[in-house]
Amino acid sequence: MTKIAQNTVAKLSVAFVTAAMLFTMVAPAQAATTAELEAQIAALMAQITALQAVTAGTNTITDCVAIPSPLTIGANGANVTALQNYLITAGQVIPAGATGYFGTQTQSALAAWQAANGVSPAVGYYGPITAAAIAAKCVPTTPVDDTTDDTTDDTTDDTSSTLGDGAGSINSADSVSADESNLDEGQEGGVFAFELDIEGDVEIDRLDVFAEVDNSATSSDNADDYFSRAFLMVDGEEVAELDVDEFDDDDYALDNSGAGHVADGATDDTEYRLRFSDLGLVFSDGDTPEFQVGFEILGSVDTADLGADWNLEAEDIRLVDGTGFSDTFDVSETDSFGLNAEEVAELDITKSSDSPDGTTVEVDTNDTSSEIAILMIDIEEQNGVDVTIDDFTMTASTTNVDVTNSIDEVVLYVDGDEVGSDSPTNAGALLFENLGIDIGADDTVTVTAKVVFNGTDDYAEGDEVFLTFNAVTDARDDNGNDEGDMTGSNPTPFNSDTFTLRSEGLGLDITSMTEVEDVASYSGDTDTGTYTFKFDVTAFGSNFYMDEDAANISYDLIVDGVIAASASSTASLDIAGDAVAAGVADFKIGSSRTAILTLTVETAASVSGSAKVRINSVAYSAADDATEELTEYAVPAIDWTSASLILN
């Protein structure tokens, strides 16, 4: 049996005898006193049984406890229970046992332990000195039966303790750069940082930081109008936090002269003390930990409050060194930070430069078409905030009054994946919902609108169709803003090119354009220009007919931006390819056949200036006759316009 165990059992035995004698002296009428003594005797018997198990080698004593201070008469709770259990295990007597209430029995047992372990004054008050002394003994030990090894030393090695046993202090504190100088709405981050220089062995238990708004004349000085919480980081790791309702704005926020702690704060503003306590941060000689105070900003701060700056000052650090000496270090470092409105996504929605050119679309007579790309929409985010677009509106327009006669459905694609679809109302309204189009910060997404057309049995041949983009009606960015907060979500509406629907007709495809200047070769001569266009003409749905006459090709000669008179040029037409000789008309272009047309335009000698040629349309006939009653337009015009020649 160890000496500690022998002494403990002896003390508990005496206490048991004393309690039993008191019990025999109590009058039967004193029921309450009898019950109390019975409880005390039961507690003593439990302690004796536990220690007997230890002396028999069937249990383990552990002195490893971490009990927050201070504790004194009247305290209660789990920390008191832990202290009582430690004292009992350490050989002190508490007749009532570990009740969780700090009374005179606990005070006497603690005072006895302090006297036995050199803690002064030994008055039964549990403060940081006593806490450090207990921590210094923090070594799990298994009692050794001295009947088998009388040489075993009852002392234990305390090298496993996290706090060393030497003296220690904080030499200095110096400001360092914080993670952030300003915080946005909804953001959290460190805004006030300083570095400590540690000498010796130190445990830091508490830090006080004071905070005050710089001017409440225009901004609120209530912390809960700005913050949801504050937090403390040490070397980049969060070690403590305070909810905003734990910010202390009572008299502790005043120094001894009655003035505010924050030097730059306005004297009439509320000053808050942020007390980060029970830190238990242990450092060794030469450590230079970085402390950083941060805040989490509310998602929505009043506009008037966004102009406020908050001034901060770090003051007292409470610490204890390895010898149990408690001290307070005055940091005296200051900083400030401002608030910004959170970033809101900004959209730029435009018609893509890759959007399809208007042309004639081949459709069936009584069946729906395949999906035909009509419009491509570029949606760009321009303010560095991720955004998701869920809904937007478009309009379909047709020559036919009832749009549903011509259009069955409009389908949207992003990167080849379908994201949504809708069928138009009679008036052409389209609403695309639940699209889930994600656009990264400063990124662009292209949406392609494809149309499924009905057959011409439901409308007249030559019906013209275009789409209009209207507005985004449901979107949300990463900061929680919706489409109403975003600029650009409701752009000026823009249209696709116009597409002509036919079950039969001609398709035009320009293949080449050349421009040649015939420079004057003698005095008095003038320059002339020759423009050559080569293009494919493909028949679909039926056979078509055409005379090899330049009059069937409508074109304009444009000089210095003005359309010149027809007499300013002459033209010739050549038809080749799959075109074959017809009866009355010069050529027949069979269904699904392609003719190659070459138009050559020469300017007159009188033309002077910057000159170019634009083809407008091609005339043709559905019958083998001399009348070209049908017209196919060459669109877009820019694709059918030559380069300019400078003629003198």
Secondary structure as UniProt FT lines:
FT   HELIX           3..25
FT   TURN            28..29
FT   HELIX           31..55
FT   TURN            56..57
FT   STRAND          61..62
FT   TURN            73..74
FT   HELIX           78..89
FT   TURN            90..91
FT   TURN            95..96
FT   HELIX           104..116
FT   TURN            117..118
FT   HELIX           128..136
FT   STRAND          140..141
FT   TURN            146..148
FT   TURN            150..151
FT   TURN            159..160
FT   STRAND          168..176
FT   STRAND          182..184
FT   TURN            185..186
FT   STRAND          188..200
FT   STRAND          202..213
FT   TURN            216..218
FT   HELIX           223..225
FT   STRAND          227..234
FT   TURN            235..236
FT   STRAND          237..243
FT   HELIX           244..246
FT   HELIX           251..253
FT   TURN            256..257
FT   TURN            263..264
FT   TURN            267..268
FT   STRAND          271..276
FT   STRAND          281..283
FT   TURN            285..286
FT   STRAND          290..297
FT   HELIX           303..307
FT   STRAND          309..321
FT   TURN            322..323
FT   STRAND          326..340
FT   STRAND          347..351
FT   TURN            353..354
FT   STRAND          360..362
FT   STRAND          371..381
FT   STRAND          387..398
FT   HELIX           403..406
FT   STRAND          407..414
FT   TURN            415..416
FT   STRAND          417..422
FT   TURN            426..427
FT   STRAND          429..432
FT   STRAND          437..439
FT   TURN            441..442
FT   STRAND          444..453
FT   HELIX           456..458
FT   TURN            461..462
FT   STRAND          463..477
FT   TURN            478..479
FT   TURN            483..485
FT   TURN            487..488
FT   STRAND          494..495
FT   STRAND          499..502
FT   STRAND          505..518
FT   TURN            523..524
FT   STRAND          528..540
FT   STRAND          544..546
FT   HELIX           550..552
FT   STRAND          553..559
FT   TURN            560..561
FT   STRAND          562..563
FT   HELIX           566..568
FT   STRAND          569..577
FT   STRAND          580..581
FT   STRAND          587..589
FT   TURN            591..592
FT   STRAND          594..603
FT   TURN            605..606
FT   STRAND          609..621
FT   STRAND          630..633
FT   HELIX           637..640
FT   STRAND          645..647
//
